[in-house]
Amino acid sequence: MKQVILVRMDLKLPKGKMAAQVGHACVEAVLRSDKSMVKEWRSEGMMKIVVKVKDEKELYKYKQAAEDEGLKTAVITDAGKTVVSPGTVTCMAIGPDEDEKLDLVTGELKII
């Protein structure tokens, strides 16, 4: 079991901002997930993998692929109070779910 978080590299987010956005994505995806799936993921250590996507278009390509596989997703849009404009899509979390299902969708993406 794991969760994968895709972060847009074209935004060139500072490390702290990126960490905050990834945190938002992790939490939102868990809140949208089946409780039994979350329970199993928690019992296995709550693995999270953070990977790179080029831009918003690529992020949405993976969102569609994940949803086609029946995976839960959570796209995060920023409030625009610090680094980016309001409504900017920064990242997306997929899962938690089984490793194999996530790897079908995101397996070729590079880790940050």
N, CA and C atoms as an extended XYZ file, in Angstrom:
336
Properties=species:S:1:pos:R:3:atomname:S:1:resname:S:1:resid:I:1 pbc="F F F"
N         0.851       -1.186        0.000 N   MET     1
C         0.000        0.000        0.000 CA  MET     1
C         0.889        1.240        0.000 C   MET     1
N         0.462        2.230       -0.802 N   LYS     2
C         1.173        3.503       -0.814 CA  LYS     2
C         0.271        4.591       -1.365 C   LYS     2
N         0.795        5.780       -1.293 N   GLN     3
C         0.158        6.957       -1.871 CA  GLN     3
C         1.222        7.628       -2.739 C   GLN     3
N         0.815        8.139       -3.902 N   VAL     4
C         1.745        8.830       -4.786 CA  VAL     4
C         1.261       10.267       -4.955 C   VAL     4
N         2.195       11.205       -4.817 N   ILE     5
C         1.870       12.614       -4.968 CA  ILE     5
C         2.658       13.159       -6.155 C   ILE     5
N         1.949       13.747       -7.117 N   LEU     6
C         2.545       14.299       -8.322 CA  LEU     6
C         2.647       15.813       -8.158 C   LEU     6
N         3.845       16.361       -8.368 N   VAL     7
C         4.081       17.788       -8.192 CA  VAL     7
C         4.510       18.409       -9.520 C   VAL     7
N         3.903       19.536       -9.848 N   ARG     8
C         4.253       20.273      -11.073 CA  ARG     8
C         5.629       20.922      -10.935 C   ARG     8
N         6.522       20.594      -11.867 N   MET     9
C         7.867       21.144      -11.845 CA  MET     9
C         7.957       22.511      -12.522 C   MET     9
N         7.006       22.838      -13.390 N   ASP    10
C         7.060       24.122      -14.088 CA  ASP    10
C         6.829       25.306      -13.156 C   ASP    10
N         6.252       25.070      -11.988 N   LEU    11
C         5.996       26.154      -11.042 CA  LEU    11
C         7.241       26.546      -10.256 C   LEU    11
N         8.222       25.651      -10.207 N   LYS    12
C         9.467       25.924       -9.470 CA  LYS    12
C         9.171       26.402       -8.037 C   LYS    12
N         8.326       25.632       -7.353 N   LEU    13
C         7.940       25.983       -5.985 CA  LEU    13
C         9.124       25.892       -5.038 C   LEU    13
N         9.257       26.852       -4.107 N   PRO    14
C        10.268       26.708       -3.053 CA  PRO    14
C         9.978       25.443       -2.245 C   PRO    14
N        11.003       24.878       -1.631 N   LYS    15
C        10.856       23.604       -0.915 CA  LYS    15
C         9.758       23.629        0.140 C   LYS    15
N         9.685       24.701        0.908 N   GLY    16
C         8.661       24.790        1.947 CA  GLY    16
C         7.256       24.824        1.371 C   GLY    16
N         7.069       25.584        0.302 N   LYS    17
C         5.767       25.671       -0.356 CA  LYS    17
C         5.385       24.313       -0.934 C   LYS    17
N         6.359       23.643       -1.574 N   MET    18
C         6.099       22.325       -2.135 CA  MET    18
C         5.689       21.343       -1.032 C   MET    18
N         6.391       21.384        0.087 N   ALA    19
C         6.069       20.491        1.199 CA  ALA    19
C         4.647       20.729        1.705 C   ALA    19
N         4.253       21.986        1.813 N   ALA    20
C         2.899       22.313        2.271 CA  ALA    20
C         1.852       21.795        1.287 C   ALA    20
N         2.088       21.982       -0.005 N   GLN    21
C         1.134       21.535       -1.016 CA  GLN    21
C         1.025       20.012       -1.032 C   GLN    21
N         2.148       19.328       -0.893 N   VAL    22
C         2.144       17.866       -0.822 CA  VAL    22
C         1.354       17.416        0.405 C   VAL    22
N         1.533       18.108        1.515 N   GLY    23
C         0.765       17.782        2.720 CA  GLY    23
C        -0.729       17.935        2.506 C   GLY    23
N        -1.128       19.018        1.854 N   HIS    24
C        -2.550       19.218        1.542 CA  HIS    24
C        -3.082       18.062        0.692 C   HIS    24
N        -2.304       17.662       -0.306 N   ALA    25
C        -2.737       16.591       -1.209 CA  ALA    25
C        -2.872       15.263       -0.468 C   ALA    25
N        -1.897       14.957        0.377 N   CYS    26
C        -1.942       13.708        1.149 CA  CYS    26
C        -3.208       13.626        1.994 C   CYS    26
N        -3.473       14.686        2.736 N   VAL    27
C        -4.622       14.701        3.632 CA  VAL    27
C        -5.929       14.616        2.849 C   VAL    27
N        -6.063       15.415        1.808 N   GLU    28
C        -7.309       15.433        1.045 CA  GLU    28
C        -7.592       14.067        0.415 C   GLU    28
N        -6.572       13.418       -0.114 N   ALA    29
C        -6.773       12.101       -0.720 CA  ALA    29
C        -7.194       11.069        0.328 C   ALA    29
N        -6.608       11.138        1.504 N   VAL    30
C        -6.993       10.215        2.579 CA  VAL    30
C        -8.447       10.444        2.974 C   VAL    30
N        -8.856       11.699        3.076 N   LEU    31
C       -10.241       12.001        3.448 CA  LEU    31
C       -11.243       11.480        2.417 C   LEU    31
N       -10.818       11.369        1.161 N   ARG    32
C       -11.695       10.882        0.097 CA  ARG    32
C       -11.653        9.359       -0.068 C   ARG    32
N       -10.737        8.706        0.628 N   SER    33
C       -10.515        7.266        0.438 CA  SER    33
C       -11.384        6.411        1.343 C   SER    33
N       -11.569        5.180        0.934 N   ASP    34
C       -12.298        4.186        1.718 CA  ASP    34
C       -11.577        3.951        3.043 C   ASP    34
N       -12.330        3.944        4.132 N   LYS    35
C       -11.741        3.808        5.467 CA  LYS    35
C       -10.936        2.522        5.640 C   LYS    35
N       -11.394        1.435        5.042 N   SER    36
C       -10.659        0.177        5.181 CA  SER    36
C        -9.319        0.238        4.448 C   SER    36
N        -9.287        0.954        3.317 N   MET    37
C        -8.046        1.137        2.565 CA  MET    37
C        -7.056        1.962        3.384 C   MET    37
N        -7.556        3.022        4.018 N   VAL    38
C        -6.707        3.885        4.845 CA  VAL    38
C        -6.182        3.099        6.044 C   VAL    38
N        -7.028        2.292        6.646 N   LYS    39
C        -6.610        1.498        7.799 CA  LYS    39
C        -5.471        0.548        7.426 C   LYS    39
N        -5.598       -0.118        6.296 N   GLU    40
C        -4.541       -1.037        5.844 CA  GLU    40
C        -3.250       -0.269        5.550 C   GLU    40
N        -3.362        0.858        4.867 N   TRP    41
C        -2.208        1.692        4.527 CA  TRP    41
C        -1.503        2.161        5.804 C   TRP    41
N        -2.274        2.592        6.786 N   ARG    42
C        -1.690        3.036        8.060 CA  ARG    42
C        -0.955        1.906        8.747 C   ARG    42
N        -1.525        0.700        8.709 N   SER    43
C        -0.892       -0.442        9.376 CA  SER    43
C         0.427       -0.840        8.715 C   SER    43
N         0.608       -0.436        7.448 N   GLU    44
C         1.830       -0.757        6.708 CA  GLU    44
C         2.846        0.390        6.720 C   GLU    44
N         2.569        1.465        7.451 N   GLY    45
C         3.541        2.535        7.586 CA  GLY    45
C         3.267        3.793        6.771 C   GLY    45
N         2.147        3.865        6.064 N   MET    46
C         1.716        5.048        5.315 CA  MET    46
C         2.758        5.527        4.295 C   MET    46
N         3.258        4.623        3.459 N   MET    47
C         4.252        4.992        2.452 CA  MET    47
C         3.701        6.048        1.499 C   MET    47
N         4.544        7.066        1.257 N   LYS    48
C         4.222        8.132        0.298 CA  LYS    48
C         5.398        8.297       -0.638 C   LYS    48
N         5.118        8.435       -1.928 N   ILE    49
C         6.139        8.672       -2.934 CA  ILE    49
C         5.795        9.992       -3.620 C   ILE    49
N         6.756       10.909       -3.708 N   VAL    50
C         6.527       12.203       -4.352 CA  VAL    50
C         7.293       12.208       -5.670 C   VAL    50
N         6.550       12.451       -6.759 N   VAL    51
C         7.128       12.375       -8.101 CA  VAL    51
C         6.893       13.660       -8.879 C   VAL    51
N         7.641       13.793       -9.985 N   LYS    52
C         7.593       14.992      -10.828 CA  LYS    52
C         6.656       14.814      -12.009 C   LYS    52
N         5.889       15.871      -12.307 N   VAL    53
C         5.218       15.990      -13.602 CA  VAL    53
C         5.630       17.342      -14.180 C   VAL    53
N         5.631       17.414      -15.503 N   LYS    54
C         6.127       18.601      -16.193 CA  LYS    54
C         5.256       19.830      -15.928 C   LYS    54
N         3.927       19.646      -16.046 N   ASP    55
C         3.029       20.802      -15.990 CA  ASP    55
C         1.607       20.350      -15.660 C   ASP    55
N         0.680       21.296      -15.685 N   GLU    56
C        -0.713       21.005      -15.342 CA  GLU    56
C        -1.331       20.003      -16.317 C   GLU    56
N        -1.041       20.129      -17.578 N   LYS    57
C        -1.584       19.209      -18.577 CA  LYS    57
C        -1.172       17.765      -18.273 C   LYS    57
N         0.101       17.579      -17.948 N   GLU    58
C         0.571       16.226      -17.630 CA  GLU    58
C        -0.075       15.721      -16.336 C   GLU    58
N        -0.234       16.583      -15.345 N   LEU    59
C        -0.883       16.195      -14.098 CA  LEU    59
C        -2.291       15.665      -14.380 C   LEU    59
N        -3.049       16.379      -15.208 N   TYR    60
C        -4.416       15.945      -15.520 CA  TYR    60
C        -4.452       14.672      -16.358 C   TYR    60
N        -3.418       14.416      -17.130 N   LYS    61
C        -3.323       13.156      -17.870 CA  LYS    61
C        -3.253       11.991      -16.877 C   LYS    61
N        -2.449       12.157      -15.842 N   TYR    62
C        -2.327       11.112      -14.823 CA  TYR    62
C        -3.576       11.016      -13.951 C   TYR    62
N        -4.243       12.131      -13.742 N   LYS    63
C        -5.511       12.104      -12.994 CA  LYS    63
C        -6.516       11.222      -13.722 C   LYS    63
N        -6.643       11.424      -15.025 N   GLN    64
C        -7.585       10.628      -15.816 CA  GLN    64
C        -7.201        9.154      -15.794 C   GLN    64
N        -5.919        8.870      -15.951 N   ALA    65
C        -5.452        7.479      -15.941 CA  ALA    65
C        -5.737        6.817      -14.590 C   ALA    65
N        -5.525        7.550      -13.505 N   ALA    66
C        -5.791        7.022      -12.165 CA  ALA    66
C        -7.276        6.732      -11.979 C   ALA    66
N        -8.109        7.670      -12.380 N   GLU    67
C        -9.548        7.475      -12.232 CA  GLU    67
C       -10.053        6.346      -13.125 C   GLU    67
N        -9.445        6.167      -14.292 N   ASP    68
C        -9.805        5.049      -15.171 CA  ASP    68
C        -9.516        3.704      -14.508 C   ASP    68
N        -8.523        3.688      -13.599 N   GLU    69
C        -8.170        2.470      -12.851 CA  GLU    69
C        -8.951        2.352      -11.547 C   GLU    69
N        -9.852        3.302      -11.282 N   GLY    70
C       -10.657        3.266      -10.063 CA  GLY    70
C        -9.943        3.794       -8.835 C   GLY    70
N        -8.872        4.556       -9.023 N   LEU    71
C        -8.109        5.097       -7.899 CA  LEU    71
C        -8.660        6.460       -7.480 C   LEU    71
N        -8.581        6.746       -6.191 N   LYS    72
C        -9.006        8.040       -5.658 CA  LYS    72
C        -7.920        9.080       -5.929 C   LYS    72
N        -8.328       10.293       -6.285 N   THR    73
C        -7.377       11.372       -6.523 CA  THR    73
C        -7.811       12.626       -5.770 C   THR    73
N        -6.839       13.503       -5.545 N   ALA    74
C        -7.119       14.798       -4.927 CA  ALA    74
C        -6.195       15.829       -5.560 C   ALA    74
N        -6.762       16.710       -6.375 N   VAL    75
C        -6.007       17.794       -7.001 CA  VAL    75
C        -6.049       19.004       -6.069 C   VAL    75
N        -4.891       19.618       -5.868 N   ILE    76
C        -4.796       20.762       -4.957 CA  ILE    76
C        -4.626       22.055       -5.745 C   ILE    76
N        -5.469       23.036       -5.431 N   THR    77
C        -5.328       24.374       -6.003 CA  THR    77
C        -4.975       25.327       -4.870 C   THR    77
N        -4.016       26.184       -5.141 N   ASP    78
C        -3.489       27.073       -4.114 CA  ASP    78
C        -4.395       28.290       -3.909 C   ASP    78
N        -4.421       28.798       -2.693 N   ALA    79
C        -5.210       29.990       -2.362 CA  ALA    79
C        -4.565       31.263       -2.903 C   ALA    79
N        -3.280       31.191       -3.253 N   GLY    80
C        -2.616       32.334       -3.860 CA  GLY    80
C        -2.164       33.402       -2.892 C   GLY    80
N        -1.905       33.049       -1.659 N   LYS    81
C        -1.520       34.054       -0.669 CA  LYS    81
C        -0.009       34.264       -0.571 C   LYS    81
N         0.774       33.403       -1.224 N   THR    82
C         2.227       33.555       -1.102 CA  THR    82
C         2.932       33.535       -2.460 C   THR    82
N         3.120       32.372       -3.042 N   VAL    83
C         4.035       32.208       -4.174 CA  VAL    83
C         3.358       32.206       -5.543 C   VAL    83
N         2.193       31.608       -5.648 N   VAL    84
C         1.524       31.474       -6.941 CA  VAL    84
C         0.174       32.192       -6.927 C   VAL    84
N        -0.399       32.369       -8.094 N   SER    85
C        -1.689       33.051       -8.219 CA  SER    85
C        -2.820       32.195       -7.648 C   SER    85
N        -3.889       32.817       -7.154 N   PRO    86
C        -5.038       32.064       -6.653 CA  PRO    86
C        -5.568       31.106       -7.720 C   PRO    86
N        -5.882       29.887       -7.281 N   GLY    87
C        -6.450       28.890       -8.177 CA  GLY    87
C        -5.439       28.071       -8.955 C   GLY    87
N        -4.155       28.303       -8.728 N   THR    88
C        -3.123       27.536       -9.423 CA  THR    88
C        -3.122       26.085       -8.938 C   THR    88
N        -3.196       25.139       -9.866 N   VAL    89
C        -3.086       23.719       -9.534 CA  VAL    89
C        -1.614       23.426       -9.267 C   VAL    89
N        -1.312       22.909       -8.069 N   THR    90
C         0.084       22.670       -7.687 CA  THR    90
C         0.476       21.207       -7.699 C   THR    90
N        -0.432       20.343       -7.251 N   CYS    91
C        -0.079       18.934       -7.143 CA  CYS    91
C        -1.341       18.077       -7.036 C   CYS    91
N        -1.128       16.770       -7.018 N   MET    92
C        -2.240       15.825       -6.906 CA  MET    92
C        -1.754       14.579       -6.183 C   MET    92
N        -2.573       14.045       -5.299 N   ALA    93
C        -2.292       12.774       -4.653 CA  ALA    93
C        -3.184       11.700       -5.249 C   ALA    93
N        -2.642       10.499       -5.339 N   ILE    94
C        -3.398        9.319       -5.766 CA  ILE    94
C        -3.267        8.283       -4.658 C   ILE    94
N        -4.411        7.741       -4.237 N   GLY    95
C        -4.392        6.714       -3.198 CA  GLY    95
C        -4.531        7.316       -1.821 C   GLY    95
N        -4.368        6.469       -0.832 N   PRO    96
C        -3.640        5.211       -0.805 CA  PRO    96
C        -4.399        4.057       -1.470 C   PRO    96
N        -3.587        3.163       -2.041 N   ASP    97
C        -4.122        1.964       -2.672 CA  ASP    97
C        -2.970        0.962       -2.833 C   ASP    97
N        -3.274       -0.129       -3.478 N   GLU    98
C        -2.262       -1.180       -3.671 CA  GLU    98
C        -1.143       -0.684       -4.575 C   GLU    98
N         0.085       -1.052       -4.220 N   ASP    99
C         1.266       -0.637       -4.972 CA  ASP    99
C         1.117       -0.910       -6.465 C   ASP    99
N         0.670       -2.102       -6.803 N   GLU   100
C         0.601       -2.518       -8.201 CA  GLU   100
C        -0.339       -1.627       -9.015 C   GLU   100
N        -1.457       -1.244       -8.421 N   LYS   101
C        -2.423       -0.388       -9.118 CA  LYS   101
C        -1.833        1.003       -9.364 C   LYS   101
N        -1.161        1.534       -8.356 N   LEU   102
C        -0.534        2.843       -8.506 CA  LEU   102
C         0.621        2.801       -9.505 C   LEU   102
N         1.388        1.715       -9.476 N   ASP   103
C         2.517        1.588      -10.398 CA  ASP   103
C         2.068        1.523      -11.851 C   ASP   103
N         0.890        0.971      -12.110 N   LEU   104
C         0.355        0.948      -13.471 CA  LEU   104
C         0.196        2.359      -14.023 C   LEU   104
N        -0.145        3.292      -13.157 N   VAL   105
C        -0.418        4.666      -13.569 CA  VAL   105
C         0.829        5.547      -13.484 C   VAL   105
N         1.587        5.427      -12.395 N   THR   106
C         2.673        6.396      -12.126 CA  THR   106
C         4.066        5.777      -12.105 C   THR   106
N         4.170        4.512      -12.424 N   GLY   107
C         5.437        3.790      -12.273 CA  GLY   107
C         6.626        4.373      -13.007 C   GLY   107
N         6.394        5.081      -14.122 N   GLU   108
C         7.517        5.608      -14.905 CA  GLU   108
C         7.937        7.015      -14.488 C   GLU   108
N         7.204        7.643      -13.559 N   LEU   109
C         7.544        9.002      -13.139 CA  LEU   109
C         8.764        9.008      -12.217 C   LEU   109
N         9.541       10.074      -12.312 N   LYS   110
C        10.765       10.224      -11.515 CA  LYS   110
C        10.450       10.807      -10.128 C   LYS   110
N        11.131       10.274       -9.124 N   ILE   111
C        10.982       10.755       -7.751 CA  ILE   111
C        11.672       12.113       -7.620 C   ILE   111
N        11.071       12.993       -6.845 N   ILE   112
C        11.689       14.317       -6.573 CA  ILE   112
C        12.844       14.123       -5.631 C   ILE   112
